[in-house]
Amino acid sequence: MLPYVTVLSLGEEEYSAAREILMRYNLKPSDVLHAAVAKNNGIKVVVTEDSEFDRLEGLERLWLEP
C-alpha cells in the first residue's frame, strides 16, 4: 500500500448513506458507495473522470487534465 493512501471501511452507516444517495440521485451502486464513504469521512473532493459525481451536492469532482 502506498504511504499516502488510506483504505476506508464499509459498514452499516456507509450502506445506509449509500441507500439514501441511490434513492435521491439514482447513480450506479459503486458510485453511491464511494460517495457514502466520502460523506461519512468528511471528504469533500473526489478525483475521477466520472461526471456522474457532478450531480452530488457536497462532493466536488476534480479531474486532472493531462
C-alpha positions in Angstrom: 0.0 0.0 0.0 1.2 3.5 -0.8 2.1 5.6 2.2 -0.4 8.4 1.2 -3.3 6.0 0.7 -5.8 5.2 3.5 -8.3 2.4 2.9 -11.6 3.3 4.4 -14.1 0.6 5.5 -17.7 0.0 4.6 -20.1 -0.5 7.5 -23.8 -0.1 8.2 -23.5 3.7 8.3 -22.0 3.7 4.8 -24.6 1.3 3.4 -27.4 3.4 4.9 -25.9 6.6 3.5 -25.4 4.8 0.1 -29.1 3.9 0.1 -30.2 7.5 0.6 -27.8 8.7 -2.1 -29.1 6.0 -4.5 -32.7 6.9 -3.9 -32.0 10.6 -4.3 -29.6 10.7 -7.3 -30.1 7.3 -9.0 -26.4 6.7 -9.5 -24.6 3.4 -10.0 -24.2 1.3 -6.8 -20.4 1.5 -6.9 -20.6 5.3 -7.2 -23.0 5.7 -4.3 -20.8 3.5 -2.1 -17.8 5.8 -2.9 -19.9 8.9 -2.2 -21.3 7.5 1.0 -17.8 6.7 2.3 -16.6 10.2 1.3 -19.6 11.8 3.1 -19.1 9.8 6.3 -15.4 10.6 6.4 -15.6 14.3 5.7 -14.1 14.0 2.2 -15.2 17.0 0.1 -13.3 16.3 -3.2 -13.1 13.2 -5.3 -10.7 12.8 -8.2 -12.4 11.0 -11.0 -13.3 11.3 -14.7 -16.8 10.0 -13.9 -19.1 13.0 -14.5 -22.0 11.4 -12.5 -20.3 12.8 -9.4 -21.1 16.3 -10.6 -24.7 15.6 -9.6 -23.9 15.1 -5.9 -24.3 18.0 -3.5 -21.4 18.4 -1.1 -18.9 16.5 -3.1 -16.7 18.2 -5.7 -15.4 16.3 -8.6 -11.9 17.1 -9.7 -10.4 15.8 -12.9 -6.7 16.4 -13.7 -6.2 17.1 -17.4 -3.0 15.6 -18.9 
